Structures are given as structure tokens and as C-alpha cells.
């Protein structure tokens, strides 16, 4: 990785960390410069505005999370149940380790829904892609009505990740997982 790429990577990571804790609009460029050790001029050399930086951060995390979900879906060693279990257990571990602050995309969408089309588009696309990937996984495991089941199941998952930062109650993960599995495996 080039020095430029390392700088950009650090800026994106720190932006995500600060924004998920403080909100996107509650995160200042001064705070970002303090945490990264880079000047505003350096940050603005790579990102022409705070909104462009946020869009780039969301794009980066969208690719990262999508890549991880694709790897899980394509793991032929795991059953469908095991793949679902892994998603929920990873979330549980983040909550238990106090490393889960909410969903980058839900937060960004709520803050920018009427203000920045690029940011809201990235959030909407990520949500859509996640449902499509789950539908693909269900198709691979020959689950009937995969698209509708994926849509309903991911609605449960989205509700869970919206609720966890408020309650921090890991029992909610078990409840949501039960609901998720019901959407996937129950006869419709």
C-alpha cells in the first residue's frame, strides 16, 4: 500500500470511528485532524468536502462489509444455519466487546436523507445489496421464495442493529435471531 493509500485508509477509519460515536454532523474536522495527525489541508487534498469524506467512508465500509458477507455466503463448508449463526454471533461479540455503536448506514441516512443525495444513495444501495446477497444465499440453499424471505429477514436484522446501540442487551440478538430464522425456515 502506498503512503497516499495509507493516509486515505487512516482518514477513512478515523472518520468512521468518530462519526459512529458522535454522529456525522457532530464530528468536526478539527476532531478528525487531531485524531489522524493530518492537517485539514492534507484531508481536503484527498476529499474536497466533509460530505465527500463521509461518502468515501461509507463507500469503503460498504465494500468491506459486502466482501465479508460474500465470503460467508460462498463458504461451502458451512450450512445455511451456520452462516446465519455466524452473522448473529459476530454481532454479539461486537456488543460484548463494547465495539458496536450502531450501523454506519442507518445513521448516515437519518442525518443526510434530505441533504446529500450521494450519501443517501450509498446507504440505500448498501441496504439493497445486503438483501440481494441474502436472497442469493437462500437460493444457493434452495430456500423457496428467497427474495421475500431475505427481505423480511433483513428487516429483522436492520431493526436489531438499530436497537442494539440503545439497549446493549444481547438478549435482543437471540430474539431477533429466532425471528430471522422463522422468516427463513417457516412454511409460508
Secondary structure, 3 states (H helix, E strand, C coil): CCHHHHHHHHHHHHHHHHHHHHCCCCCCHHHHHHHHCCCHHHHHHHCCCHHHHHHHHHHHHHHHHHHHHHHHHCCCCCCHHHHHHHHHHHHHHHHHCCCCCCCHHHHHHHHHCCCCHHHHHHHHHHHHHHHHHHHHHHHHCCCCCHHHHHHHHHHHHHHHHHHHHHHCCCHHHHHHHHHHHHHHHCCC
